Amino acid sequence: MATMGLSDKLDARWDSVKRGMTEGLGSSSHSSIFFATHPITAASARWPFQVFLTIIVAYTLCSGVLSSIAYQTHANSASLGPFQYFRLETRLTRNGSTGEAIWSPGVSDFGIIGPSGCTGNTALIHKMSHHHEEQLWTPQDSFQIGSSFVIGFSTPREMDGWYLRTASQGGSEGADPSFFTVWATNEAPQIGDGSCGLARDGENWFVDATTIEWCGATWDRVGTPKWRYTAPIQSLFMEVPWWDLLALLVDLPLERGRLETFLLKPAWYTFHFWWILPHLFIGLSALLTVVSGVFSNKPIAKYLPAPHKTLALGFGSAWLSAMLSACFTADIPHLVIEVLFASVPLLWQAVWCVFQGPKFIFGLWGFTLLDLAIWGALCFWMWHSVCVNNTGLIGLIFSVGIPIGRQRALWLSKKLLRQDQMRYEGLWRTLMANKDGVACIEHLTKVVRMIGLDDKNYCRQHNRLRADNLPPQLRAKSMSNAAPNLAANPLFADLGRMYLQGRPDSNSQVTSCNQLYAQAALANLLLSERVKVWAEMSQGMFRVDSEGSEGQKFAKWRDIKDDPNMVAKVHWTHMKRHGRAIEKLLRSYQNSPSKLLDISRNSVIFENMTHLTNCLGIIVTDENVRVERLKNRLSPDYDPEETEGYRDVCINLRIINKQAQGVGAELHICEVQLLLLEFAALKTFQGHQRYVSARNTRGT
């Protein structure tokens, strides 16, 4: 490949996949992609996820735009009204009195703040608008009755807030309202003997309707001591006010006759940094993710950011905007608490999107549980009731739906292979029913145990150890042993890098697909020659062209090795396809090329267990190879569910002879399978197609 100018194509292809190209996951089922190493990248190219993200884009962008419009509308007009009568009703006092135990409102004055921003006593609340300087409203009538303070005007008036003064008498601090409700109406109340104005009893102080009947008039709730704001997009589906009144207590000053004001309109930074910008950031990032997904397999994809990084930037920007809102709104503690806690899931998802991987589902569960728990706690704190946030509910649906879909995919994959598995297991039962077969299987198990290797042995593709990185004393010793080989690689000396042949560096795994396939191509040539030797010595067989006859044909190598026509008909195992290697990296190997141990692979078939065991002994004692790992799937202790009933002896080894060292392939790990003829005969083309379908369904 290097001579043809293609030496970097594999790494370039792999880099494009890691940047956002969806190659390698296109054939996986919808549920399995969320358990791959690039779940967000893979999902962004699937139409169901694109539809979902498009809905998110529409919702968040509309919410942000409508919130901005709502702010401008309310900022340039009166907040509520017009109403002619207003009433402050104390529901809880500082000393804990509620219901009929409250005999007065606990305030010496109450009034509304008009568009001018002033109280009726002309006390300046904020910079007066010159458009309303004449609107210094003084109530025409005001009186206290029961737990209420009522004011009335000759004509309906608009309001932007209200004010009150604490009681003027000394020792009245305990009667100060800790929670009150402000009501408004355009109907004249009928006080009569005053009995209708007595404090309500038998209700919790935080329980209130949006409208009530009081002294012959219908009153609308327009205020409480503290409030937040709602997303205006909700008004498209239901009638909701912009102000979300809360059941939070107020701590009035102990100073008697002290004026306290309550302005409904928020500062621009309070509203924009929490109710507008986060929606826009998430919406725009979701939109760009959809675009990246749609063009993921087009040349333009290399100019687009990776979907997971785009979403991480969106969630991260939303969280940063929330933090700015909290900083600018430090004088409104309950809004700061809401923003700080409610934004935690945003930060969680931003971090989890950056470090996407096979455990993405755990991140999604974390986001869901955080959102549900935080909003459940906030709702209980703000309204003394439990509520569910829409975001958490959507997260819950995905958190439950994805694992269910995953289990369904696994079930379907097993269903596809059920008939093949039954054939393999039937064959195994036949072997175990034969005394000679059992004896051979037990002998093989003992041989494997004597070898001392099993499928738990650590096995990775490593680079050669660099002598120039060793301590001086050890380097000198290593270089003296390697001196005869230095002349073969003068370029290494020119580069100042001296590698030790046959010595893997445990701290340096192969990360280049180009390097891996270059090694595999050389190792595969050498492995093929060793496999022929082993097959000849152990009466091993290979699959050959059946020339149109039904069924499969196998021939012993010792019988055909001298016949060029028969040798040409042997079906040698091909190296692993590049596309399949990328699939395994994404689906199972966490993007680590060093875990690919079967790029160069081969197999030998045997008529009986005796020949197979002999071959295993020949391989282990062959000085040309070093066995690194051994999987004995022909053991009675092996769980056949791992391979749907299929069994063999799988060997991972390295070719370590002079030829391999000379071409730099002595560290490359290959795979050799030793099969019984009966199992090999069941491996048909149709069976392989079913296996591929099942593999894609479960995403492995």
N, C-alpha and C positions, 0 to 999 in steps of 0.2 A: 504493500500500500504506500510505503514511503517513497518508493521509486516512481510511483504514479501520481505523487502529490496529494495523496488522500490520508496522510498520517494523522491528521488532526480531526477528521470528520466525525469519529465516534464521540470524542470529548465535546466537540461543538454541538453535536446532536443531543448529548446528555445535558449540557449546559442550557440549551434551549428549553428542555423539559423542566429543569429546575427553575428557570425564569418564569415559566407560566404556560408553555406549550403542553397540551393535554395528551400527547402521544404516550402510549403505554397504559392508559386508563380508559380509552375509548370503548373497549369491549367489556369492561367491568359492569356489574349490575349497579343500579342507582344506590342501593344501600351499602354496597361493599366499598365504594369510593371513599366513604367517610372514615374508613379504617386503613386507608393507604397513607403514604408519607406526604401527599399533597392533596388533602381532602378538599380544601377550598378551591384550589386551582382546577381540580377535576370536576367539582360540582358546578363551577362557573360555566362550563361548556355544555352542561345538560339543560335541556329546555325546561324541565319542571323547576329547577333552581333559578333559571333566568326569569321565568314567570313570577316566581316568589319575590325575587329581588326587584322586579319591575313594580310589583305592588308596593314594596317597601319604599322604592323611589317615589312613587306617586303619593304615598301617605306622608312621608317625611317632608318632601318638598312642598306639598300643599299645606302641611301643618306650619312649616316655617314661613311661607308666604302669607298665609291667612293670619298667623300670629302677628306678623309685621303690620298688616292692614288693620288688625284689631287694635294694636297699640296706637297707630296713628289716629284711628277713629276716636278712641277714648281719650287720647291726649289732647285733642282739639275740640272736645265737647264735654258736656257734663257727664259725670259717671252714672248717676241714677236720677230717676224722676221724670217729670215733675210730680211731687206729692204735696198735699196741703197739710197733713198732720203727720208728726213723727213722735215715736215713743221709745224711751229707753227702759227696758225691763231687766232688773237685777235678778239673776237666777242662783248665784252663789256669792256669798260674802267672804271677807278675809277670815272671819272666825269660823267658817264652815257652815253657816246657816243656809238652809234651802227651803223652798216651798212656803208654807204659812208662817214659818219662823222668821221670814223677812218682812218687816213691817214698814220699810221705807226704801226708796231706791239707793240711798246712801251717798247721794251727790247733792251739791247745792245749786248746780246749774247744768243745763244741757241744751245744746243747739246744734244746728247743722252748719257745715262749711260750704258755701256756694262756689260758683265758678271763679269768684274773685280771690279765693284762697284765704278769706278772712272770716273770723267769727262774728257773731252779731254784736259783739262789744268792740269791734274794729281792731282786735289784736291781730297783728300781722303773723300769718302762719308761714308763708313763703313769699317770694317776690310777687307783688300784686300785678295782675294783668291789667293794662290800661283800658282794656275793653270792658272791664267789669268794676271799675273803681266806684261806681255809684251803687253797686249791689251789696251794701252792708246791711244784711237782713237781721231785723230784730223781730222775734215772734210776736204776733198779736195777742196770743194767749199762752200761758204756761202754768202748769200745776202738777202737784204730786198726788198720786193716789195709789195706795197699797205699795207694791214694789216697783211702780212705774213712775217715770217722769215724762209728761206729755207736753208737747208744744204744738201750736197751730198758727197758720198764716192766713191772711185774707185771701190769697190766691196761691195756687200750686207753685212750688219752688223746686228747682233742680238742686242736686247736692253732689259734692265731691268728697264728702267726709263728714265728720261730726266732732264735737268737743264736749268736754264735761269738766266740772270743777269738783274737787273732793269736798266733803262736808266741812263746814267752817268751825263746828263746835269741837272743842278739845275732848279727847277721850272717845271720839267716834270712829277711830281707825278700824275697829273690828267690823264695823258695818259697811266699810268700803266694798264696792263690787269687785269680786275676783273674776266673775264671768257675767256678761250681760248680753242681751240681744237688742238690736235696734230695729224697730218696725216702722212702716210707713203706709199711709192710706190716703185716699181722696174722699172717704166717707166720714162725715162728722160723727164722732163717738157720742153715745147716749149714756152719760154717766149715772143719772138717776140718783139713788141713795148711796152710790159708791160701792155697793156690794160686788158689782161686776169687775171692779178693779183690784179685788183682793188677789194676793199672790197665789199662783197655781201650786197645787199640792199633789202628791202621788206620782210625780214624774221625776226622772233623773234630770239634773240640771243641764246635761249635755244633749238631751233628747229634745228636738224641736222640729216642727214642720216648717215648710217654706211659706205657708199661709195659715192664719188662725182667725177665729172669730173672737173679738174682745169688745165688750161694751157696745154691742149693736153694729160694729163695723168689721169689715174684712181687712186684715193687716198682712202686708207682705214683709217678709224678713229681708232686710237690706244691710245688716251689719252685725258683726261680733267683734270682740277685742282684737282678733288676729285673723288673717286670711292669706290665701295664696291665689294663683291665677290658673285658669284652665286653658287647654289647647283649643283654639277657636274651631278647628276642624270638626270637633265633636258636634258643633252646632249644625253641621250639614245633616246629621242623623238624628239629633234630638235637641230639644230646647234646653239649653244650659246657660247659666249666667257666666260672665267672664270672671267674676270674683267667686272664689271657692271659700266659703266661710268655714272657719275651723272652731273646734271645741277646745281651744287652748286658753289657759288662765292668763290674766293680766295682773301684774304687781304694781298697783298705783302707789305713788309716793306717799309717805306718811305726813308730809307737810300739809296742813289744813288750808283749804281754799286754793289749792294748786290747780292751775289750768293744764289739762292734758288734751292733745289733739290727735285725731285719727284720720289720715289722708289716704284715700283709696288708690289714687294714681301712683304707679310705681315709677322709679327713676329709670331712664332709658337703659342704663347698663344692667340694672337688676333684671329687667325683662329680656333684653336682647341676648345676653350671654348665657341664659339658661333656657328660655322658652322659644328662641328663634335659631340662633347659630348652631347648636348641637343637631337640630333636625336637618339643617341645610348641609352640615358636614357629612352626616351619615348618608343622607340622600344622594349627595354628589359622589361619594365613594362607592355606594351601591350601583349608581349609574355607570361609573367607569369600570366597575367589576363586570357588569353585564356586557359592556362593549368589549372588554378584554376576552370574555368568554366566547362571544360571538365570533371574534376574529382570531381565536386561539390557534387555529391551524392554518392561518394565512401568513404570508410574508410580513405583513404589517405588525404581527404579534411581537416581533423583537423590539418595536418602538413603544410598546405599551407596558405599563408597570404590571408586575405580578399581582394577580387578584388578591392574594392574602395580604400583601403589603398595602394594597389600596384600601382594603377594609380596615386594616390595623391603623392606617393613617386617619381614616374617617372617625373611628371610635376614639382614637387618641386625641384628635383635635376637639371632638365633642367633650371629652373629659377635661381637657385644658380650658376650654371655654367655660365649663362649669366651675372650675377652680377660680377663674377670674371673677365670675359672678359672685362666688362666696366671699372673695376678698373685698369686692366693691360694696357688698351688702352686709358688711360686718355689723352694722347697727341694727339689723333686723334678725335676731338670733334664730327664730324658728325657720326662716327661709334658708339661712346658712346651714342649719342642721339638715334640712331636706336635701339641699344641693349636695352636701358632702357625702351623705349616705346613699342617696339615689344615684349618684354618679359612679359609685364603686363598680357596678357591673360593666360600665363603659370601659373603665381601665382594665378590668379583668379580660374582657373580650379583645381589647386592643393587644394586650400581651399575648393572649392565646392565639390570635390570628398570626402574629409574627412567628411564633414557635409551633406552627401547625405540624401535625404528625399523626401517627396511627391512633394516638390517644385523644384525638380531637373531640370525641364524644364525651370524654370526662370534662373537657373544658366547657362544652355546651351545657352539661349538667351543672357545673359550677356556676356558670352565668345564670342559668334558670333558677337554681336554688337561692343564689344571692339576691336576685331580683325579687323573687316571691317572698323571701324572708324579710328583706329590707322594706319592701312596700307594705307587707303585712304589719311589721312593727310600726312604720310611719303612720299607716292608717289608724292603727289602734291608738297611737299617741295623739294624732290630730283630730280624730273623730270618735274615738272609743268604740270602734268597730273594725272588723277584719275585711279587707278588700283584696282583690287580685288585679295586678297590673296587666294590661294587654300584652306588653312585651314579655313578661314572665310566662303568661299563658301560651303565647306562640312558642317560646323556648321549650316549655313543657311538652307541647305537642311534638316538636322535633326530637326532643330528648327521649321520648318514649317511642315515637314512630320509627326512628332510625334503627335502634336495636331490634325492634320487632321485624322490620324489613330485613335486617341482617340474619336473624334466625330463620326467616322464611327462605332467604337465599341459600342458607346452609342446608335447609331441609330439601329444597328443590335440587341442589347439587347432589345430595345423597340419593334422591329419587332417580336422577338421571343415571347413576352408576349402580343402582341396586341390583340389577340383573347381572352385571359384571362381577359385583362383589359376591353374589351368591355362587357364581361359577368358581371364583377363586377359593372361597371358603369350602365349597364342596370338594374341590381338589385337595385342599389341605386336610380335610377330614379323612379322605381316602388314604393319604400318606400316613396319617397318624393311626389309622386302623391296621396298618401293616407292621408287624413286629420288626422286620428288617428296616422299614422306613423309620420307625421310632428310634431304633438303634443308631441309624446313620445321623438322624437329627441330633440325638444326644451326643454323638461323637463330634459333630460339627460344633455344638455348643461348648464342649470341653476344649476343642482346638482354639476357638475364639477367646475363651477365658485364659488359656495359656499364652496367647499372643499379648494379652494385657491391654488391648485397645477396645473402646466401645464408642457408641454414638454420642457420648457426653464429652469426648475429648475436644479441646479448643482447636479450632481449625479456621485459619484465615489466610488470605493471600498477602504475603509480606515482601518488602523490598530487601535487597542485600544489605548486610551490615557495612557501614562505612568505617574503614580503619582509621581514617584521618580524624574521626570524632572520638576515638578511644583515648583513654589515659596514656601518657607517653610510654610507660613500661609495657602495658598490654599491646599498644600499637606496634612497638618494635618487634615483639614476639610474633604477632599476627602477620606483620609484613615479611618477616624472615621466612615464615612458612609459605607465604603466597608469592615470594620472589620469582619462582620459575614461570609464573603465569603473567607477570606484569608486561612482558614484551608483546603479548597478544592484544593488549588494550592500551596503547600509548596515549590515546586521547584522554583517558582518565587521568593520567599523570599530568597532562597539559592543563586540565581543568582543576587540578589540585584535589581530585576526589579519588580515593582508593577504596574499592569495594572488595569484600572478601567473598569468594565463590563458595556457595553452599551454606553460607551463614545468614539466616534470616534475622532481620532487625525487629524485635518484638514491639518496638515503639514506632515502627514505620510501616503502616499498612498501604497497600496499593490503592490509590484513589483515582487513577486514570484508566478509563475504559480503553483508550488506545493501547496503553501499555499491557493491559490485561489480555486483549485479543491478539496482540503481537506475540506475547509469550505463549498463549494458547495455540496459535497456529503452528509454532515450532514444536511445542510439547506434544501436540496431537500427532505430528509425523513420527516422533520418537515412540509415543505410546502405541501407535498402531503396530509398529514392529515388535514391541515387547508382547503385545496381546497375541500376535501370531505365534510367538515362541511358547507362551504359556498354553495356548490352545493345543499346540502340537504335543506338548509334553503331558497334557492331562486329558486328551481325547475331547477337547472342546469343539464346539460347533458354532457356525455362523448362519445367519439367514441368507438364503440365496434366491435368485429369481426363479419363480415357479413356472415360467414360460406359459402362462395362460391356464394352467391346471388349477382346479379348485383347491382351496386350502393353502397352507404355507409349507415351504420346503426348507429344511435345514441340512447342512452337510458338515462332516468333520473336516477340520482344516488339514489334518494329516493325509486325508484322502484326496483332497483337491489342490493342495499347494503347488503341485507340479503340473497342473492342468491350467494353462493360461485362460482358456475359455470359461472354466468354472470360476477361476479367481475373479474374472471380470464380472461375474454375476453376483458376487458377494455384496450384500447391502451393508456397507460400513456406516457406522453411526456418524452423522454430521455434527459439526460444532454447533453450539447453541446460537440461534438467530439473534441478531442485534436487538430486534424489536422485543423478543421474549425476555432478553436480559434486562432491558429497560423496564418491562412489566414487573419482573421480580424485584428490581431495585425499588420501584415505587410501591408495590403491593406488600412486600414481605421483608425486605432487607434494609429499610430505613435509609435509603440513598447511599449505602455503603458498598462500593464495587468489590471490596475485599471479601465479601461474603459469597461472591459468585464462585463456586467451587466445581461447577460442572459444565463450563464452557467447552473444555476438551473432555469428551467422554467416550466410552466404548463398553461393549458387553460381550460376554462369552456364555454360551448355552451348553448345558450338559444333560446327558441321558439319565444320570442317577446322582444320588448324593455323594457317593464315593468319589466320582470324578470331580465333582464340585469342590469337595473338601481337599482333594489332592491339589487342585489348582490354587486354592487359597494358600496352602502351605508353600507351593512353588513361588507365589507372588511375594509372600512375606520374607522368604529366604533369598530372593533375587537381589544381588548386590547392585543392580542397576536402578533400583527404586527404593523409596522409603515410604512405608505406610504411615499415614498420619491419623486416620480415623477409620473405624470399622462399624458398620451397622448390620447386625445379623437379624434380618427380618424373617429368617427361617427358624427362629427360636420359638418354643412354645410360650415363652413369656412375652413375646412381642404382641402389642395391641394392633390387630389388623384394621381397626377403624381409622388409624392414621393414614393408611394408603388404600382404603376401600377394599381390603382383602388381599391386595397384591403383595407378594413376598419375593425377596431375593436377598443376596448378600451384597451390600454396597460398600465399596472400598474407595477412600480418598487417599491418593498417593502422589508422590513427586518422582519424576525421572531425574536421577542424580548422577548419571554417568558422565564421562568426559565430553561426550557430544552435547549433552544438555548444558553443561557448564560453559562450553565454548560458545554457545549461542545465547547464553543468559537466560535459559528457561528452567534451570534446575530447582528453582523455588516455586514454580507454578504447580498448583495442586489440581490434579485431574480426578476424574471419577471413573471407576470400573464396576460394572454390575455383573454378578455371577448368577445365572438363572437356571432353573430346572426347565427341561424341554416342555413339560406340561404347562407351566406358567407362560413360557414364551409363546406357545401355540395359541393361548387365549388372548394375546396382545394383537388385536386386529386393527385395521385402518378405521373401521366403524367404531370400534371401542375407543380408539384414540380420539376420534371426533367427539364422542360423548364426554370423554375426559376433559377435552379443551372447553367444551360448553360448560361443564360443571365447574371447571377452574375459573372461568370468567364470571360465572354466577356468584361464586363465593369470593371472588377477587383475590386469588392467591397466585 
